[in-house]
Amino acid sequence: MPVGLIALALGGFGIGLTEFVIMGLLPQVAADFHVTEATAGWLISGYALAVVVGALGLTAAVTRFERKPVLAVLMVLFIAGNLVSALAPDYSVMMIGRIIAALSHGAFFGIGAVVAASMVAPNKKAGAIAIMFTGLTAANVLGVPFGTMLGQAAGWRSTFWAITVIGVLALAGILALVPKTGSGESDGGSASGSAAGSASGGLRGELRAFRSGQVWLSILVTILGYGGMFGAFTYIAFTLTEVTGFSATTVPWLLILFGVGLFIGNTLGGKAADKNVDRTLVVVLAILVLVLVLFALTAGNQPVTIASMVLLGGFGFATVPGLQMRVMKYASSAPTLASGANIGAFNVGNALGAWMGGVTITAGLGYTSPIWAGAGITLLGLAVMAFAAAAAKKHDGGRPGTGGSTVPAVAAAETSTDLPATEAAAVAR
């Protein structure tokens, strides 16, 4: 395993921690700044919206630059945002710190996914992306519960000081361990500079990738598939306490089980996606729908709910490497902006799932209703994914095992066999 992936995973750990740990610290933050919990909740919503802006705008702005220095600058931005949060004298400054940190989120994961994939052999690209996202899963398994405990014991600011230190360590790792890579202007080509690399043309080339219908279908699957899982997860504390009957003090430990599922799902999902992206996504989304339905039907049963928490995390996050890999594949001539856009799509899914779950609760449908809403959203994602896979297979001439490769047979034969699949597709275009 390339050591550079460890640095990327550490960066992902810090970013995942700053995104999710605030959920456990909202009461303390609200009390300190003398705002309502609903107002404090905008520190979460504002972060998510800023992620989308950064994933698109910031990624687009840096496509012409070499990726390693860009990742370093993004980590500096992340450090600065968390430092502002740790020192914030009032709510408005805290919000500014959250937004600054969030702007780096989408671009870091979007560009980082491209860099991670470039470090390994073609048949291990999704696995490499999964390793980078392991930092995000580790943040959920270990970072969030222990970050919450630290904040409760030493004040919420101590957690953001700790995240700032993690950012500094990740920055040092990126500078020391991540190899020098190309820029968005050289995407899709070999190191010597292929036709595709010269054709991509920086930002214009990156935008050209969005002409692909499969890119848009992949982004839509991301929004719906991930949004369904997150919709159920957003209100999980209410479900666990009000429906299942667990005490509030038990909830953090149950969330650790959810995080364990995330870790396992991310790892196995990446390995499966390396074999066949489309088949993996269809199967995993189908099982995720069943898990959500089972969870909603048996939420009153504690042992089954415990199992459902692990399965929800596992199958919910098993989609992530494949979804990211699929977008990069169909935007192969210029994957950086499309990759960043897909990171933004994850956060749009977060907002969609949370909103739908809130609507069902407000309508008086009970605390299992967000799970049912999540199942419905995920079912839509499965339908879109099945359509996308069928369309890709038809375009491919029905060749099995490609996962929806876009390389025509003749063009592929003319392409150097030692090129990765994404580079071969770019040259064929």
Buried (B, 14 or more C-beta within 10 A) or exposed (E): EBEBBBBBBBBBBBBBBBBBBBBBBBEBBBEBBEBEEEBBBBBBBBBBBBBBBBBBBBBBBBBBBBBBBBBBBBBBBBBBBBBBBBBBEEBEBBBBBBBBBBBBBBBBBBBBBBBBBBBBEBEBBBBBBBBBBBBBBBBBBBBBBBBBEBBBEEBBBBBBBBBBEBBBBBBBBBBEBBEEBBBBBBBBBBEEEBBBBEBBBBBEBBBBBBEBEBBBBBBBBBBBBBBBBBBBBBBBBBBBBBBBEBEEEBBBEBBBBBBBBBBBBBBBBBBBBBEBBBBBBBBBBBBBBEBBBBBBBBBEBBEBBBBBBBBBBBBBBBBBBBBBBBBBBBBBBBBBBBBBBBBBBBBBBBBBBBBBBBBBBEEEBBBBBBBBBBBBBBBBBBEBBBEBBEBBBEBBEEEEEBBBBBBBEEBBEEBEEEBBBBBBBBBBB
